[in-house]
Amino acid sequence: MSYNFSELESRGLEIQEWLKKEYQSIRTGRATPAILDSVKVEVYGSYMPINQIAHVSVEDAQSLRIVPWDTSQIKEIEKSLQKSDLGLSVNSDGKGLRLIFPELTGERRDQLKKLVGQKREEAHVSLRSAREDTWDEIQRQKKSGEITEDEMYRLKEQMEEKVQKVQKALGEIEEKKVKELDA
């Protein structure tokens, strides 16, 4: 009998996508609209992401331009950006906002690299949890007599190979982000 590893594989892909999304919000010194994904603005009595109330575009390597669809929201957007602790300079010109990304200092790069490591560790914890769930299911099948002991150990080897493949991918994602921070 063959075990279906599709649940483990899909959780591995979800973990990789989660890590990529988390890394997008870590500032590398270059302007990217993804950094604003975590910023919510109070508009019309509820909190909304900036990209749902304004057009966000990259002006150059060091700045973003935010043009709200309703210009009366400029002050609220500006307030939210200043509270966000992203370390960006905010300038308003009446029609929109300009976000300026300052150059990263060595100290800030080190802090961001630590954050990158923490996010990767969170991904590893999720992966370990997925591995444990799969191993528990394989052991349950062994106890119920659905598979033999030899099959259990063969499935364990296959499971470990799949986990190592995801761990390697997580390492590559982290390495890419660290290179961006060093650039």
Secondary structure, 3 states (H helix, E strand, C coil): CCCCCHHHHHHHHHHHHHHHHHHHCCCCCCCCHHHHCCCEEEECCEEEEHHHCEEEEEEECCEEEEEECCHHHHHHHHHHHHHCCCCCEEEECCCCEEEECCCCCHHHHHHHHHHHHHHHHHHHHHHHHHHHHHHHHHHHHHHCCCCCHHHHHHHHHHHHHHHHHHHHHHHHHHHHHHHHHHC
